[in-house]
Amino acid sequence: MEDTLTLAEAMEELVSAEDFLDYFEVPYEASVVHVNRLHILQRFHDYLARQVPNMPPEEDKQRGIYRLWLTRAYQDFVVSNSLTEKVFAVFQHVSKPDGGMESFVSIDKVFVQ
């Protein structure tokens, strides 16, 4: 990937968790990423979504924020696991009124960005 790409262009080109981690120069263990790649990327997306209203206009500052939150997303799965972190709605169990647990995810929540 060329260093001359803008942050927005680079984000369009990055495909895998490893691409993101390499681009933002976040050190990682391949074994952690191999098992948690989708969870790491979803957590990264979730962290960034909360930052959008406060994102500075300067691209170099944005890159720093992206790197910080990608590092945090990766570290979440170094010290924990996907079942504990419950990144995806399918892992978020809800108590049913008549007892027991439910993991139903409605279609409208599946495609929320």
N, C-alpha and C positions, 0 to 999 in steps of 0.2 A: 504494500500500500504506500502510495506516495505521501511524503510529508507536506506537499503543497496543497493537499485537500483541505477545505474548510471543515470545521467540526460537523456541520450538517451533512456535507458530502461524505465524510468518513463514516458517519452513523448509518448512512444509506448503504455503504459498502460492506460493513461488518455483518457477518452471518452467524458465527458460532460464539459460544462463551469464550473459547480460547482466542478468537479474533479480538473480542472486546478487551480481554485481559492483556493481551499482547499490545494492542494499540495504546491503551492507557498505562502501560508499563506496570501492571500490578503483578507481583510475583505470585505464583500459584503452584500447587501440587496437582499434577495431572490426575491422580487418583480421586481427589476431591471433586474436581471439575467433571470427570467422567461420570460420576454417580449423580451429581447435582446440577448439571449444566442448565437445564430448563428452570429449575428453582432459583438459581443464581440470577439468571437473566430476568425472571419475573420479579424477584425482589429488587433488583437494580431499577427496573421500570417503575415499581411501586414507590421506591425512595425518590426517584426523579420527579414523578408525578406530583409529589407533595412540595417539591422545590420550585416548580415552574413559576408560580406567582412572584417568587423572590429571586429569580435568576438574573444575575447582572448582565448587561448588554455586551460586555467585553468577552470575546471568545476565549482568551487565555484564562480568565477567571471561571468561565463555564467549564473548560476542560478540567480545571482543578476540582471543581464541584463534582463533575462526572467521575473523575478518578477516585475521589473520596468515597462516593456512594457505591461505586463498583467494588472498591476494596471492602467496604462494610458488608455489602451483599455476599461477597465471597467468604469473608470471615464468619458470617452467620452460620455457614455450613461447614466451616472448619471446626467450630466449637459445638455444633448441634447437628441435627439431621432433618430431612424433609418431613418426617412424621411429626416431629416436635414443632418445627417452624410453621407448618400449615400454610404455605404460600398460596396454594391453589384451593379454590372453593370446595373441591371434591374432598379435601382433607379436613374441612371445617364442619365438624359434627355438631348438630343442634339437638337439644333435648326435645322429645315429643311430649305433648300434653298427657298422653296416657302411659308414659314411661318409655324407657329405651332411648335410643339415639337414631338420628336420621342424617343422611349425607346428601339428600336430594339437592341438585343445583338446577334452577330453572334456566331455560334457554336464554332469557334476557340477560342473565348474569354471565353466561359463557362468553358473550361477545362484547362485553363492556371493556373499553380501553382506558 
